[in-house]
Amino acid sequence: MPSQSTSLNPQEREDFAVNVKIDSSATLGLLVRASRKAMNLRQDDAAGSIGVSENFLGKVERGGERVQWGKLFRVLRELGLELYVEVPEHYAGPTRHHLQRLMYKADGVN
């Protein structure tokens, strides 16, 4: 499926994925809210099915700067949202190398 990059200016064509540049917690919150509404879910119903409080989901949707990472990623996952970070090409190779080493160490292998 083709994708269209935007900066909170999603294409209206439904056959395109929407890529939104996340430059703040407010932008991420708007995307979470828009996705929930697109699924025709009320905030309380979505929170209940995700397993977070309605207060927490509201804080995320309002762009709260202090949220728990684990719960935030649960919200994203349950709404079918994926988060990617684009590493600039000029240091993508070294970043990949260091990330592989760090992940290897994190798995408890020295």
VODORO-562132 format. One record per residue: residue number from 1; chain; x, y, z of N, C-alpha, C, CB in turn. Coordinates in Angstrom, 2 decimals, m for minus. Each point is the difference from the previous one (the first is absolute). Glycine has a CB too. Layout:
BEGIN
@pos NUM, unit A, n.u X, n.v Y, n.w Z, ca.u X, ca.v Y, ca.w Z, c.u X, c.v Y, c.w Z, cb.u X, cb.v Y, cb.w Z
...
***
This chain:
BEGIN
@pos 1, unit A, n.u 0.85, n.v m1.17, n.w 0.00, ca.u m0.85, ca.v 1.17, ca.w 0.00, c.u 0.90, c.v 1.24, c.w 0.00, cb.u m1.87, cb.v m1.25, cb.w 1.22
@pos 2, unit A, n.u 1.69, n.v 2.21, n.w m2.12, ca.u 0.81, ca.v 1.19, ca.w m0.04, c.u m0.21, c.v 0.85, c.w 1.25, cb.u m0.10, cb.v m0.04, cb.w m2.49
@pos 3, unit A, n.u 1.09, n.v 0.83, n.w 2.84, ca.u m0.17, ca.v 0.88, ca.w 1.15, c.u 0.22, c.v 1.44, c.w m0.42, cb.u 0.74, cb.v m1.82, cb.w 1.55
@pos 4, unit A, n.u m1.30, n.v 2.71, n.w m0.78, ca.u 0.11, ca.v 1.43, ca.w m0.28, c.u 0.49, c.v 0.68, c.w 1.26, cb.u m1.86, cb.v m0.09, cb.w m1.73
@pos 5, unit A, n.u 3.02, n.v 0.73, n.w 1.68, ca.u 0.52, ca.v 0.72, ca.w 1.16, c.u m0.73, c.v 1.32, c.w 0.13, cb.u 2.24, cb.v m1.10, cb.w m0.25
@pos 6, unit A, n.u m2.53, n.v 1.46, n.w 1.49, ca.u m0.64, ca.v 1.27, ca.w 0.28, c.u 0.55, c.v 0.54, c.w 1.30, cb.u m2.08, cb.v m0.68, cb.w m1.23
@pos 7, unit A, n.u 1.69, n.v 1.86, n.w 1.57, ca.u 0.31, ca.v 0.58, ca.w 1.29, c.u m1.32, c.v 0.45, c.w 0.60, cb.u 2.35, cb.v 0.73, cb.w m0.71
@pos 8, unit A, n.u m3.20, n.v m1.66, n.w 1.03, ca.u m1.37, ca.v 0.22, ca.w 0.44, c.u m0.85, c.v 0.58, c.w m1.12, cb.u 0.83, cb.v 0.34, cb.w 2.32
@pos 9, unit A, n.u m0.61, n.v m0.82, n.w m3.52, ca.u m0.80, ca.v 0.38, ca.w m1.15, c.u m0.31, c.v m1.27, c.w m0.77, cb.u 1.05, cb.v 2.33, cb.w m0.13
@pos 10, unit A, n.u m1.79, n.v m3.27, n.w 0.78, ca.u m0.21, ca.v m1.31, ca.w m0.62, c.u m0.80, c.v 0.10, c.w m1.31, cb.u 0.08, cb.v m1.01, cb.w 2.27
@pos 11, unit A, n.u 0.28, n.v 0.14, n.w m3.19, ca.u m0.71, ca.v m0.08, ca.w m1.27, c.u m1.42, c.v m0.48, c.w 0.26, cb.u 2.16, cb.v m0.46, cb.w m1.26
@pos 12, unit A, n.u m3.08, n.v 0.86, n.w 0.44, ca.u m1.38, ca.v m0.41, ca.w 0.17, c.u m0.29, c.v m1.33, c.w m0.69, cb.u m0.63, cb.v 2.39, cb.w 0.17
@pos 13, unit A, n.u 1.53, n.v m2.83, n.w m1.04, ca.u m0.23, ca.v m1.28, ca.w m0.68, c.u 0.18, c.v m1.13, c.w 0.99, cb.u 0.77, cb.v 0.95, cb.w m2.18
@pos 14, unit A, n.u m1.73, n.v m1.84, n.w 2.22, ca.u 0.02, ca.v m1.08, ca.w 0.98, c.u 0.95, c.v m1.13, c.w m0.37, cb.u m2.32, cb.v 0.59, cb.w 0.55
@pos 15, unit A, n.u 2.82, n.v m0.62, n.w m1.79, ca.u 0.88, ca.v m1.09, ca.w m0.40, c.u 1.47, c.v 0.30, c.w 0.33, cb.u m1.63, cb.v m0.57, cb.w m1.81
@pos 16, unit A, n.u 1.89, n.v 1.67, n.w 2.47, ca.u 1.36, ca.v 0.35, ca.w 0.38, c.u 0.15, c.v m0.12, c.w 1.51, cb.u 0.21, cb.v 1.54, cb.w m1.99
@pos 17, unit A, n.u 0.91, n.v m2.07, n.w 2.42, ca.u 0.31, ca.v 0.03, ca.w 1.43, c.u 0.32, c.v 1.44, c.w 0.35, cb.u 0.88, cb.v m2.40, cb.w 0.01
@pos 18, unit A, n.u m1.06, n.v 2.75, n.w 1.22, ca.u 0.28, ca.v 1.36, ca.w 0.44, c.u 1.25, c.v m0.03, c.w 0.88, cb.u m2.46, cb.v 0.64, cb.w m0.11
@pos 19, unit A, n.u 3.47, n.v 0.08, n.w m0.29, ca.u 1.21, ca.v 0.15, ca.w 0.80, c.u 0.02, c.v 1.42, c.w 0.54, cb.u 1.28, cb.v m1.73, cb.w m1.38
@pos 20, unit A, n.u m1.18, n.v 1.86, n.w 2.67, ca.u m0.03, ca.v 1.31, ca.w 0.65, c.u 1.32, c.v 0.18, c.w 0.73, cb.u m2.53, cb.v m0.05, cb.w 0.24
@pos 21, unit A, n.u 3.19, n.v 1.17, n.w m0.49, ca.u 1.23, ca.v 0.31, ca.w 0.72, c.u m0.36, c.v 0.34, c.w 1.44, cb.u 1.14, cb.v 0.83, cb.w m2.13
@pos 22, unit A, n.u m0.60, n.v m1.60, n.w 3.06, ca.u m0.28, ca.v 0.21, ca.w 1.41, c.u 1.10, c.v 0.89, c.w 0.55, cb.u m1.19, cb.v m2.25, cb.w 0.24
@pos 23, unit A, n.u 0.85, n.v 3.52, n.w 0.00, ca.u 1.00, ca.v 0.94, ca.w 0.51, c.u m0.33, c.v 0.50, c.w 1.39, cb.u 0.45, cb.v 0.67, cb.w m2.34
@pos 24, unit A, n.u m1.52, n.v m1.21, n.w 2.92, ca.u m0.37, ca.v 0.38, ca.w 1.36, c.u m0.99, c.v m1.01, c.w 0.56, cb.u 0.39, cb.v 2.44, cb.w m0.53
@pos 25, unit A, n.u m0.56, n.v m2.39, n.w 1.85, ca.u m1.00, ca.v m0.87, ca.w 0.61, c.u m1.40, c.v 0.41, c.w m0.46, cb.u 1.49, cb.v m0.35, cb.w 2.01
@pos 26, unit A, n.u m1.68, n.v 1.63, n.w m2.31, ca.u m1.31, ca.v 0.47, ca.w m0.47, c.u m0.34, c.v m0.62, c.w m1.35, cb.u 0.33, cb.v 2.16, cb.w 1.24
@pos 27, unit A, n.u 0.64, n.v m2.25, n.w m2.14, ca.u m0.24, ca.v m0.61, ca.w m1.32, c.u m0.34, c.v m1.47, c.w 0.15, cb.u 1.57, cb.v 1.64, cb.w m1.06
@pos 28, unit A, n.u m0.82, n.v m2.34, n.w 1.92, ca.u m0.30, ca.v m1.42, ca.w 0.23, c.u m1.39, c.v m0.15, c.w 0.59, cb.u 2.45, cb.v m0.48, cb.w 0.33
@pos 29, unit A, n.u m2.82, n.v 1.35, n.w 0.59, ca.u m1.32, ca.v m0.06, ca.w 0.61, c.u m1.11, c.v 0.19, c.w m1.02, cb.u 0.99, cb.v 0.85, cb.w 2.10
@pos 30, unit A, n.u m0.80, n.v 0.10, n.w m3.00, ca.u m1.01, ca.v 0.22, ca.w m1.05, c.u m0.14, c.v m1.22, c.w m0.89, cb.u 0.51, cb.v 2.44, cb.w 0.06
@pos 31, unit A, n.u 0.60, n.v m3.08, n.w m0.36, ca.u m0.04, ca.v m1.21, ca.w m0.84, c.u m0.72, c.v m1.14, c.w 0.72, cb.u 2.14, cb.v 0.70, cb.w m1.10
@pos 32, unit A, n.u m1.87, n.v m0.86, n.w 2.38, ca.u m0.69, ca.v m1.04, ca.w 0.79, c.u m1.50, c.v 0.28, c.w 0.01, cb.u 2.06, cb.v m0.33, cb.w 1.44
@pos 33, unit A, n.u m2.44, n.v 1.57, n.w m1.17, ca.u m1.42, ca.v 0.36, ca.w 0.03, c.u m0.67, c.v m0.24, c.w m1.36, cb.u 0.49, cb.v 1.70, cb.w 1.79
@pos 34, unit A, n.u 0.18, n.v m1.25, n.w m2.86, ca.u m0.57, ca.v m0.18, ca.w m1.34, c.u m0.17, c.v m1.47, c.w m0.33, cb.u 1.05, cb.v 2.15, cb.w m0.72
@pos 35, unit A, n.u m0.08, n.v m2.97, n.w 1.10, ca.u m0.09, ca.v m1.44, ca.w m0.28, c.u m1.14, c.v m0.64, c.w 0.79, cb.u 2.47, cb.v m0.06, cb.w m0.45
@pos 36, unit A, n.u m2.60, n.v 0.44, n.w 1.71, ca.u m1.09, ca.v m0.55, ca.w 0.82, c.u m1.35, c.v 0.38, c.w m0.60, cb.u 1.45, cb.v 0.12, cb.w 2.06
@pos 37, unit A, n.u m1.58, n.v 1.14, n.w m2.45, ca.u m1.26, ca.v 0.46, ca.w m0.57, c.u m0.28, c.v m0.69, c.w m1.34, cb.u 0.29, cb.v 2.21, cb.w 1.16
@pos 38, unit A, n.u 0.76, n.v m2.45, n.w m1.94, ca.u m0.17, ca.v m0.69, ca.w m1.28, c.u m0.51, c.v m1.42, c.w 0.21, cb.u 1.83, cb.v 1.39, cb.w m0.98
@pos 39, unit A, n.u m1.53, n.v m1.96, n.w 2.15, ca.u m0.47, ca.v m1.35, ca.w 0.34, c.u m1.38, c.v 0.05, c.w 0.66, cb.u 2.38, cb.v m0.74, cb.w 0.27
@pos 40, unit A, n.u m2.96, n.v 1.94, n.w m0.20, ca.u m1.31, ca.v 0.21, ca.w 0.63, c.u m0.04, c.v m0.50, c.w 1.44, cb.u m1.04, cb.v m0.21, cb.w m2.24
@pos 41, unit A, n.u 2.11, n.v 0.49, n.w 2.96, ca.u 0.08, ca.v m0.40, ca.w 1.41, c.u m0.13, c.v 1.23, c.w 0.89, cb.u 1.45, cb.v m1.97, cb.w m0.59
@pos 42, unit A, n.u m2.28, n.v 1.86, n.w 1.62, ca.u m0.04, ca.v 1.04, ca.w 1.01, c.u 1.26, c.v m0.14, c.w 0.85, cb.u m2.56, cb.v 0.05, cb.w 0.03
@pos 43, unit A, n.u 2.97, n.v 1.02, n.w 0.58, ca.u 1.22, ca.v m0.02, ca.w 0.79, c.u m0.07, c.v m1.02, c.w 1.14, cb.u 0.36, cb.v 2.41, cb.w m0.57
@pos 44, unit A, n.u m1.50, n.v m2.49, n.w 1.27, ca.u m0.11, ca.v m0.93, ca.w 1.11, c.u 0.02, c.v m1.46, c.w m0.49, cb.u m1.30, cb.v 1.73, cb.w 1.28
@pos 45, unit A, n.u 0.66, n.v m2.00, n.w m2.41, ca.u 0.01, ca.v m1.36, ca.w m0.55, c.u 1.40, c.v m0.39, c.w m0.46, cb.u m2.40, cb.v 0.29, cb.w m0.72
@pos 46, unit A, n.u 3.09, n.v 0.62, n.w 0.05, ca.u 1.35, ca.v m0.28, ca.w m0.47, c.u 0.92, c.v m0.26, c.w 1.19, cb.u m0.38, cb.v 1.42, cb.w m2.04
@pos 47, unit A, n.u 0.30, n.v m0.58, n.w 3.05, ca.u 0.86, ca.v m0.17, ca.w 1.18, c.u m0.25, c.v m1.36, c.w 0.65, cb.u 0.00, cb.v 2.50, cb.w 0.37
@pos 48, unit A, n.u m1.26, n.v m2.86, n.w m0.24, ca.u m0.33, ca.v m1.29, ca.w 0.61, c.u 0.52, c.v m1.17, c.w m0.79, cb.u m2.00, cb.v 1.04, cb.w 0.94
@pos 49, unit A, n.u 1.87, n.v m1.00, n.w m2.25, ca.u 0.47, ca.v m1.14, ca.w m0.81, c.u 1.52, c.v m0.05, c.w m0.08, cb.u m2.11, cb.v 0.13, cb.w m1.32
@pos 50, unit A, n.u 2.77, n.v 1.01, n.w 1.45, ca.u 1.46, ca.v 0.04, ca.w m0.03, c.u 0.58, c.v m0.42, c.w 1.35, cb.u m0.08, cb.v 1.83, cb.w m1.73
@pos 51, unit A, n.u m0.65, n.v m1.54, n.w 2.80, ca.u 0.48, ca.v m0.34, ca.w 1.33, c.u 0.71, c.v 1.16, c.w 0.69, cb.u 0.22, cb.v m2.34, cb.w m0.77
@pos 52, unit A, n.u m0.61, n.v 3.57, n.w 0.39, ca.u 0.52, ca.v 1.19, ca.w 0.68, c.u m1.20, c.v 0.80, c.w 0.50, cb.u 2.11, cb.v 0.06, cb.w m1.45
@pos 53, unit A, n.u m1.86, n.v 0.88, n.w 2.34, ca.u m1.10, ca.v 0.81, ca.w 0.50, c.u m0.42, c.v 1.04, c.w m1.05, cb.u 0.81, cb.v m0.35, cb.w 2.36
@pos 54, unit A, n.u m2.05, n.v 0.79, n.w m2.25, ca.u m0.48, ca.v 1.04, ca.w m0.90, c.u 0.82, c.v 1.28, c.w 0.22, cb.u m2.33, cb.v m1.01, cb.w 0.00
@pos 55, unit A, n.u 2.72, n.v 1.25, n.w 1.24, ca.u 0.82, ca.v 1.16, ca.w 0.33, c.u 1.34, c.v m0.06, c.w m0.74, cb.u m1.10, cb.v 0.14, cb.w 2.26
@pos 56, unit A, n.u 1.72, n.v m1.33, n.w m2.28, ca.u 1.29, ca.v m0.15, ca.w m0.68, c.u m0.16, c.v 0.24, c.w m1.50, cb.u 0.74, cb.v m1.64, cb.w 1.75
@pos 57, unit A, n.u m1.76, n.v 1.03, n.w m2.36, ca.u m0.21, ca.v 0.17, ca.w m1.43, c.u m0.28, c.v 1.46, c.w m0.33, cb.u m0.88, cb.v m2.35, cb.w m0.15
@pos 58, unit A, n.u 0.12, n.v 3.02, n.w 0.99, ca.u m0.26, ca.v 1.42, ca.w m0.20, c.u 1.27, c.v 0.82, c.w 0.07, cb.u m2.26, cb.v m0.31, cb.w 0.96
@pos 59, unit A, n.u 3.13, n.v m0.04, n.w m0.02, ca.u 1.28, ca.v 0.70, ca.w 0.13, c.u 0.85, c.v m0.17, c.w m1.25, cb.u m0.07, cb.v m0.32, cb.w 2.48
@pos 60, unit A, n.u 0.09, n.v m0.90, n.w m3.02, ca.u 0.74, ca.v m0.26, ca.w m1.24, c.u m0.59, c.v 0.85, c.w m1.13, cb.u 0.54, cb.v m2.37, cb.w 0.77
@pos 61, unit A, n.u m1.86, n.v 2.34, n.w m0.91, ca.u m0.66, ca.v 0.71, ca.w m1.09, c.u 0.16, c.v 1.52, c.w 0.11, cb.u m1.64, cb.v m1.87, cb.w m0.15
@pos 62, unit A, n.u 1.83, n.v 2.37, n.w 1.36, ca.u 0.22, ca.v 1.44, ca.w 0.19, c.u 1.48, c.v 0.36, c.w m0.12, cb.u m2.01, cb.v 0.08, cb.w 1.48
@pos 63, unit A, n.u 2.86, n.v m1.07, n.w m1.75, ca.u 1.41, ca.v 0.27, ca.w m0.17, c.u 0.76, c.v 0.16, c.w 1.30, cb.u m0.58, cb.v 1.06, cb.w m2.12
@pos 64, unit A, n.u 0.11, n.v m1.73, n.w 3.16, ca.u 0.67, ca.v 0.08, ca.w 1.29, c.u 1.47, c.v m0.37, c.w m0.12, cb.u m2.15, cb.v m0.55, cb.w 1.13
@pos 65, unit A, n.u 2.99, n.v 1.35, n.w m0.51, ca.u 1.45, ca.v m0.20, ca.w m0.13, c.u 0.52, c.v m1.07, c.w 0.95, cb.u 0.20, cb.v 2.37, cb.w m0.69
@pos 66, unit A, n.u m0.99, n.v m2.75, n.w 1.68, ca.u 0.46, ca.v m0.98, ca.w 0.99, c.u m0.94, c.v m1.20, c.w 0.00, cb.u 1.02, cb.v 1.83, cb.w 1.42
@pos 67, unit A, n.u m0.68, n.v m2.79, n.w m2.26, ca.u m0.78, ca.v m1.23, ca.w m0.05, c.u 0.94, c.v m1.19, c.w 0.14, cb.u m1.75, cb.v 1.09, cb.w m1.47
@pos 68, unit A, n.u 1.20, n.v m2.21, n.w 1.87, ca.u 0.80, ca.v m1.21, ca.w 0.15, c.u 0.22, c.v m0.63, c.w m1.36, cb.u m0.89, cb.v m0.37, cb.w 2.33
@pos 69, unit A, n.u 2.18, n.v 0.12, n.w m2.65, ca.u 0.35, ca.v m0.54, ca.w m1.31, c.u m0.72, c.v m1.31, c.w m0.30, cb.u 2.22, cb.v 1.10, cb.w 0.21
@pos 70, unit A, n.u m2.24, n.v m2.01, n.w 0.73, ca.u m0.63, ca.v m1.30, ca.w m0.24, c.u m1.46, c.v 0.13, c.w m0.37, cb.u 1.60, cb.v m1.00, cb.w 1.59
@pos 71, unit A, n.u m2.31, n.v 1.83, n.w m0.86, ca.u m1.42, ca.v 0.21, ca.w m0.29, c.u m0.18, c.v 0.72, c.w m1.34, cb.u m0.49, cb.v 0.09, cb.w 2.46
@pos 72, unit A, n.u 1.36, n.v 0.87, n.w m2.74, ca.u m0.09, ca.v 0.71, ca.w m1.27, c.u 0.16, c.v m0.96, c.w m1.17, cb.u 0.92, cb.v 2.07, cb.w 1.09
@pos 73, unit A, n.u 0.07, n.v m2.96, n.w m1.02, ca.u 0.20, ca.v m0.96, ca.w m1.08, c.u m1.15, c.v m1.00, c.w m0.08, cb.u 2.47, cb.v 0.27, cb.w 0.26
@pos 74, unit A, n.u m3.10, n.v m0.58, n.w 0.85, ca.u m1.17, ca.v m0.89, ca.w m0.02, c.u m1.14, c.v 0.69, c.w m0.76, cb.u 0.69, cb.v m1.07, cb.w 2.21
@pos 75, unit A, n.u m0.91, n.v 2.35, n.w m1.95, ca.u m1.03, ca.v 0.76, ca.w m0.70, c.u 0.28, c.v m0.01, c.w m1.50, cb.u m0.36, cb.v 1.46, cb.w 2.02
@pos 76, unit A, n.u 1.60, n.v m1.13, n.w m2.40, ca.u 0.35, ca.v 0.02, ca.w m1.42, c.u m0.23, c.v m1.36, c.w m0.64, cb.u 1.69, cb.v 1.79, cb.w 0.46
@pos 77, unit A, n.u m1.22, n.v m2.83, n.w 0.19, ca.u m0.12, ca.v m1.36, ca.w m0.55, c.u m1.47, c.v m0.39, c.w m0.17, cb.u 2.18, cb.v m0.62, cb.w 1.07
@pos 78, unit A, n.u m3.00, n.v 0.88, n.w m0.06, ca.u m1.40, ca.v m0.40, ca.w m0.05, c.u m0.81, c.v 0.80, c.w m1.02, cb.u 0.18, cb.v m0.66, cb.w 2.39
@pos 79, unit A, n.u 0.29, n.v 1.87, n.w m2.72, ca.u m0.68, ca.v 0.78, ca.w m1.04, c.u 0.60, c.v m0.28, c.w m1.37, cb.u m0.51, cb.v 1.77, cb.w 1.69
@pos 80, unit A, n.u 1.45, n.v m2.70, n.w m1.76, ca.u 0.59, ca.v m0.37, ca.w m1.28, c.u 1.03, c.v 1.00, c.w m0.51, cb.u m2.11, cb.v m1.17, cb.w m0.50
@pos 81, unit A, n.u 2.63, n.v 2.00, n.w 1.38, ca.u 0.97, ca.v 1.01, ca.w m0.40, c.u 1.42, c.v m0.52, c.w 0.23, cb.u m1.64, cb.v 1.85, cb.w 0.54
@pos 82, unit A, n.u 2.52, n.v m1.55, n.w m1.45, ca.u 1.40, ca.v m0.40, ca.w 0.13, c.u 0.85, c.v 1.26, c.w 0.01, cb.u m0.41, cb.v m2.22, cb.w m1.17
@pos 83, unit A, n.u 1.43, n.v 2.22, n.w 1.99, ca.u 0.86, ca.v 1.16, ca.w 0.13, c.u 1.38, c.v m0.35, c.w m0.55, cb.u m1.29, cb.v 0.81, cb.w 2.03
@pos 84, unit A, n.u 1.78, n.v 0.01, n.w m2.94, ca.u 1.32, ca.v m0.18, ca.w m0.60, c.u 0.81, c.v 1.25, c.w 0.21, cb.u m0.92, cb.v m1.59, cb.w m1.71
@pos 85, unit A, n.u 2.23, n.v 1.42, n.w 1.80, ca.u 0.91, ca.v 1.13, ca.w 0.06, c.u 0.90, c.v m0.08, c.w m1.22, cb.u m0.08, cb.v 0.10, cb.w 2.55
@pos 86, unit A, n.u 0.13, n.v 0.97, n.w m3.31, ca.u 0.83, ca.v 0.03, ca.w m1.19, c.u 1.37, c.v 0.57, c.w 0.37, cb.u m2.03, cb.v 0.28, cb.w m1.50
@pos 87, unit A, n.u 3.05, n.v m1.10, n.w 1.32, ca.u 1.37, ca.v 0.41, ca.w 0.28, c.u 0.60, c.v 0.60, c.w m1.28, cb.u 0.26, cb.v m1.80, cb.w 1.81
@pos 88, unit A, n.u 0.32, n.v 3.00, n.w m1.71, ca.u 0.59, ca.v 0.60, ca.w m1.21, c.u 1.03, c.v m0.92, c.w m0.64, cb.u m0.38, cb.v 2.27, cb.w 0.99
@pos 89, unit A, n.u 0.36, n.v m2.29, n.w m2.31, ca.u 0.84, ca.v m0.91, ca.w m0.77, c.u 1.49, c.v 0.11, c.w 0.34, cb.u m1.69, cb.v 0.14, cb.w m1.81
@pos 90, unit A, n.u 2.17, n.v 1.08, n.w 2.08, ca.u 1.44, ca.v 0.19, ca.w 0.19, c.u 0.54, c.v m0.69, c.w 1.25, cb.u m0.23, cb.v 2.15, cb.w m1.18
@pos 91, unit A, n.u m0.62, n.v m2.57, n.w 2.12, ca.u 0.51, ca.v m0.80, ca.w 1.11, c.u m0.88, c.v m1.21, c.w 0.32, cb.u 1.03, cb.v 2.07, cb.w 0.91
@pos 92, unit A, n.u m1.78, n.v m2.51, n.w m1.90, ca.u m0.85, ca.v m1.18, ca.w 0.17, c.u 0.81, c.v m1.26, c.w 0.24, cb.u m1.71, cb.v 1.08, cb.w m1.46
@pos 93, unit A, n.u 2.80, n.v m1.26, n.w 0.71, ca.u 0.83, ca.v m1.19, ca.w 0.16, c.u 0.58, c.v m0.13, c.w 1.40, cb.u 0.54, cb.v 0.13, cb.w m2.41
@pos 94, unit A, n.u 0.16, n.v 0.91, n.w 2.91, ca.u 0.53, ca.v m0.08, ca.w 1.35, c.u m1.10, c.v m0.15, c.w 1.06, cb.u 1.93, cb.v 1.40, cb.w m0.76
@pos 95, unit A, n.u m3.06, n.v m0.76, n.w 0.56, ca.u m1.10, ca.v m0.14, ca.w 0.95, c.u m0.48, c.v m1.44, c.w 0.03, cb.u m0.68, cb.v 2.39, cb.w m0.39
@pos 96, unit A, n.u 0.52, n.v m3.00, n.w m0.78, ca.u m0.44, ca.v m1.39, ca.w m0.08, c.u 0.99, c.v m0.91, c.w 0.74, cb.u m1.12, cb.v 0.46, cb.w m2.22
@pos 97, unit A, n.u 2.41, n.v m0.23, n.w 2.01, ca.u 1.05, ca.v m0.79, ca.w 0.65, c.u m0.12, c.v 0.11, c.w 1.53, cb.u 1.52, cb.v 0.34, cb.w m2.00
@pos 98, unit A, n.u m1.59, n.v 0.89, n.w 2.50, ca.u m0.08, ca.v 0.20, ca.w 1.46, c.u m1.30, c.v m0.56, c.w 0.57, cb.u 1.41, cb.v 2.06, cb.w m0.24
@pos 99, unit A, n.u m2.50, n.v m1.90, n.w m0.48, ca.u m1.27, ca.v m0.52, ca.w 0.47, c.u 0.04, c.v m1.53, c.w 0.11, cb.u m1.18, cb.v 1.95, cb.w m1.06
@pos 100, unit A, n.u 1.77, n.v m2.61, n.w 0.07, ca.u 0.12, ca.v m1.46, ca.w 0.05, c.u 0.81, c.v m0.43, c.w 1.22, cb.u m0.16, cb.v m0.11, cb.w m2.51
@pos 101, unit A, n.u 1.26, n.v 0.81, n.w 2.77, ca.u 0.83, ca.v m0.33, ca.w 1.17, c.u m0.77, c.v 0.22, c.w 1.30, cb.u 2.06, cb.v 0.62, cb.w m1.30
@pos 102, unit A, n.u m2.78, n.v 0.50, n.w 1.38, ca.u m0.77, ca.v 0.30, ca.w 1.21, c.u m1.12, c.v m1.00, c.w 0.23, cb.u 0.54, cb.v 2.41, cb.w m0.30
@pos 103, unit A, n.u m1.21, n.v m2.81, n.w m0.79, ca.u m1.07, ca.v m0.98, ca.w 0.13, c.u 0.56, c.v m1.35, c.w 0.39, cb.u m1.35, cb.v 1.23, cb.w m1.70
@pos 104, unit A, n.u 2.51, n.v m1.57, n.w 1.20, ca.u 0.65, ca.v m1.25, ca.w 0.35, c.u 0.32, c.v m0.02, c.w 1.50, cb.u 0.97, cb.v m0.18, cb.w m2.34
@pos 105, unit A, n.u m0.44, n.v 1.31, n.w 2.84, ca.u 0.31, ca.v 0.12, ca.w 1.44, c.u m1.26, c.v m0.04, c.w 0.84, cb.u 2.03, cb.v 1.33, cb.w m0.56
@pos 106, unit A, n.u m3.09, n.v m0.68, n.w 0.08, ca.u m1.25, ca.v 0.05, ca.w 0.74, c.u m0.61, c.v m1.38, c.w 0.15, cb.u m0.37, cb.v 2.31, cb.w m0.84
@pos 107, unit A, n.u 0.66, n.v m3.20, n.w m0.10, ca.u m0.51, ca.v m1.37, ca.w 0.08, c.u 0.79, c.v m0.83, c.w 1.01, cb.u m0.75, cb.v 0.17, cb.w m2.38
@pos 108, unit A, n.u 1.74, n.v 0.45, n.w 3.03, ca.u 0.78, ca.v m0.69, ca.w 1.03, c.u 1.16, c.v m0.79, c.w m0.52, cb.u m2.04, cb.v m0.11, cb.w 1.28
@pos 109, unit A, n.u 2.42, n.v 0.34, n.w m2.52, ca.u 1.13, ca.v m0.71, ca.w m0.58, c.u 1.18, c.v 0.95, c.w m0.03, cb.u m1.50, cb.v m1.49, cb.w m1.41
@pos 110, unit A, n.u 2.62, n.v 1.10, n.w 1.96, ca.u 1.18, ca.v 0.88, ca.w 0.01, c.u 1.02, c.v m0.43, c.w m1.00, cb.u m0.39, cb.v 0.46, cb.w 2.37
***
